[in-house]
Every structure is written in C-alpha cells, then in structure tokens.
Amino acid sequence: MEGAINFENGIIESIDRDVCTNCMKCYNSCPAEAIKAWGKMMTVEECMEITRKDRGFYDKSGGGVTVSGGDPFVQSDFVMELFKACKQENIQTCIESTFYAKWEQIEKVLPYTDLIISDIKHMNSEIHKKHTGVDNHLILENLQKLANDGREMILRIPVIPNVNDDMENIEKTADFIIDKLNGNVRTLQLLSFMRLGEEKYQSLGIPYKMEELKIDRKKFQDHVSQIGKRQTIRPNLNQRRFSAAWYPAFFRQIG
C-alpha cells in the first residue's frame, strides 16, 4: 500500500507494518529480490499437485501430508477440503496445531485426520499467557476432548530456559498427560530450544526477544534424572531434540 514504505536517499529504510496491507507490490517490483514473501495463496488442487509428486515416498515410508502453521485451524475450511482430497487418494493426513481454536473449527477437520501433533508450552495459565498472549485453558480442554474421542497424538514440549524448564512445571505436565489424556499419547518429544525463527523475525522487522537465550543442558539433565526416579518419563538427549520414551509404569497408568 502507498505510504507503507519509508525511503531514505532512495533506499528502503523501513516498512510500516501498521500501514502495510500485504499487497505484495514491493515484493513483485524489487529488482534485487531483497524483499521476501513468507507464504502465498494456493488452491486445494495446487497443493495436491505438489503432494502427488511425493506419492512414492509416502507409499514407501508410510507417511503423508502434515498441515502446520501459523495455526491451520485459522483456515479450517481449507484444511478440511485439502484433507478430503488427500483421503480420496489414500494419502495419510496429520495436523500440527496449538489447538487454541474453537471446537467447531477442530471437529470439522477430524473425520479426515489420521494423526495429531500438538505441544504443551506451560501448565501455569498466567505464565502461558505472559509468553504466548493467551491462557492455556482452551488448549488443555481441546487436548482432553481429542483424547476422549480416542485420537492418537504426538505431544511435544519445547524446552525453553527459564520459562518452562523448572521441575514443578515438568511434573505438572507429566501428571496432565497421565491423568487426562487416557493413554492416547503415542510419543512425547522434548524439543531443545533453537533460534530458527530469528531470520524471519528480522525480515518482518520484528524484534527477536530470545536472541541471548541459551539452553542449559546440565540443568535439564538434572530434571530428567529426577523425573526418571519418579518413574514417569525417561527422556534421552541428543544434539537437537530430546526424544522421550515411557517407563513401563507409565504405560500401566495411562494404558
């Protein structure tokens, strides 16, 4: 939109995001291709054309199409139609979401969904709201509804230093999984904090507040050891991801 770009000596100095309407004129006319566009408009058929190219890989691996985000339930009607098209061609489907969405948005997609991936960022509602902008009540409620519906889930915990890596939160998260999700968690993954989104923040002109944050692996290993003694979760650490396996005692509690 006119007036959104601020020039200084003929060079783009900044983009006013409050004025920008995402018309993409600056992106389409940039001769050096220095302006990046994150995402583009696509139809269901255009998505399927890309999907079909990987059909051989899906057949050999047992995999399929995962729709992630942003959050896919912002476009739940589109996801529903895309998953319908996938099922018509016997392609497995998976949705990855925070599940901060109205249940009616979720349930329209569920009949065409084979697997669910979600995460639990924090069990304390106030702390959750401080770092994400919303409390966790709707998220936890939806996860319980999915479990009661018998939906198989992969759950992830992004381990963020000084935010959710304290022992109290880890134990409350484990208790929620044991007591509320009815044995429907296929895998629990503890994800090491990484800064892969930093470039996108910079390109959008948004301050990246996590720049100095680093994970304290020794601290987390101490927590892992304590959880193991409790016979709830036994995570194994590697360089990029903490993959969690369950103790037999945990299976007995949720199975």
N, C-alpha and C positions, 0 to 999 in steps of 0.2 A: 504494500500500500504506500502511496506517496506520502513522504514525511516520516516514514519509519526508519530510514537510513540516514545517519549523520555523517557528513563528509568533512574532511579537513585536508586542504591542499589537494583536492581531487581524489583523495584516498578514503575508503570507508573506515571511519573511526569507531563506530558502534552502531548497533541496531536496537531501536527502542521496541522491546518486546510487548509493551502495552499498546503500541500503535500497530505493530505488525499483524496482518491478517492471514499470513501464510499463503499469499497469492503466488509465490514462487517466481515472480518476475526477476528478482535479483539473482536467484539461482540459475534460471534459464539464460540470463544475459551475461553472466560472469565469464569473461574471456579466459581467465586463468583457472577456472573451475575451483576457486578457493573456497567458495561457499558450498557447504554440504547440505543435502536434504536428508533428513532421517525419516525414512518411510515414504510410501507412495500409495495412491489409490489403486485398488485392484478389484476385479470381479471374482466371483467364485470360480468361474471357468479358467480365468488366468492363473489362479492359484493351483487349480487342478492340472493345468498344463505343466507347471513346474513339478508338481508332485509326481506325475506319471513318469517323469524322467528318472526318478529314483525307485521305481517299482521293483526292479530286480533286486536292489539292495534290501528293500522291505521284505521281500519274499524269502531271501536267504537268512536275514537276521532275525526275523520275527518282529521287526519294528514297524513304525508307521509315522503318522503325522502328529506333531505336537504343536498346539497353538498356545503361545505365551503372550507376553506383553511388554510394556504397559500392562493393562489388565484386559483379558479377552472378553470379560462379561460387560465391558463398556459397549461392545459390539456383539451382544449375544445373539441377535437375529442372524447376523452374517456368519458367526461361528456355527450356529445350528445348521444353516444351509450348506456350509462347507463340509461339516461332518456328515451330513446326509449324503452328499456327493461321494465322500470317501467310503462310506459304508456300502453304497451302491456298487462300488468297485472293489469291495472286500479289503479295504485298507484300514488297518487299525488306527484308532484315534486316542489322543491324550490331551488333556487340558492342564495347563500350569497357571495357577491363579493365586492371589492372596485370599480369595473368597470373601473379600469385602464387597458384597453385592447383595441385592435383594434376591430372596429365594426364587421368585418367579423368573428372574433372569437366568438363574442357575438351572432350574429344573427343566427348562425348555431344551437345554443342550444335553442333559444327562442321558436320554434314551439313545444317543448316538456316540456316547463316550465310553471307551474301554478302560482307561486308566486316568487317575487324578494325581497331580503333583501340587503340593502346597507347602507353605512354610509357617512356622511359629516363631515370631520375632521376639516376643516377650509376653510373660504371663501377667505382669502387672499392667492394668489398664491405663493408669496415668502415665507410666513410663513409656508405654506403647504409643500413646497419643503425643507425648513430647517429641518423639523421634520420627513418627510417621504422619502426624496430623490427625489421626483418628484413633479412637479406643479400640480394644480387641473384642468387644462383646459379640458383635455380629460375626466376626471371623470364627471365633470358637463355637458359636451356635451353629453356624453352617457346617463346620467340620463334624460336629456331633450328628447333625442331620444326615450328612453323607455316610457316616459310619452306621447309623441306624438303618439306612437304606441298603446297607451291605456293600457299599462302594469300596473297592480296593484302592489304597492310597500309598504314595511315596511322600513322606514328610521330610522337610529339610529345616535345619536350624542354622541360619547364618550367624556364626560366632563373631560378635563384634566387641572388641576390647572395651572394657569399662562401660558397656551398655547392657549386655545380656550374658556375660560370661561368669557371673557370680554363682556360687553354689546354690543359693536359695532359688534362683530362677531356674537353673538346670533341673533341680529336684522337682519343682512345681510343674515344669514342662513334662518330665517323665511321668509324674502322677496323673496328669491330664490324659496322656496317651494311654496309660494303663487303665484308668478308671472310666474314661469317657468314649474311647474310640473302638471298643468292642473287638479288638483283635483284627481290625481291618487295615492296619499299617503293614504294608509289605516290607518296606525298608525305611530306616531313619538315617538321614545323612546330615552330618555336622559339617557345614561349609566354612572353610577358612576365609576370613575377610580378605578381599582383593580390591584393587583400585582400578578395575577395568572400565568403570564408567567415567573416569576422570576426563578423558578426551572429549566425550560427548558433552559433559558439563561445560568445558571450555568453549566448545564450538557453539553452544547455545548462549554463551555469555552469562552463565550462572555460576556463582562462587561455589567451589568444591570444598566443603567444610571438613572433609575427612582426610585432608592432604597429609597431615602429620601422624595419622593413626597407624599404629603397627601392632600386630598380634603378638602377645606374649605366650609363646608356645609352652614354656615351662609352667606358667600359671595354669594353662588349660590342661596340661598333662596331669597336674596335681588334682584338678577337678575330676578328670577322667578316672584317676586312681580311686578317688573317694566314691564315685558312682559305681565303679566295679565292685568295691567292697559291699555296697548296698545291694548288689545283685539285681540291678535294674537295666543298665546299659553298659556295653563294653565297646567303646569306640576304638578304632585303630587309626593312627595318624599317618598321613603321607604328606608330600610336599604341598599339594594344592587342595586336597579335600580330606575331611575326616569322615570315613565311612563307618557306620555303626552296625554292629551285629548284636543280636539279642542273646542274653543268657537263657538257658532252658527255663529257669524260674520265671522269667518274664513272660515266656510263651505260655506257661501254665496259668499266669494271672490274666492274660488277655485272650487266650485261646478258647 
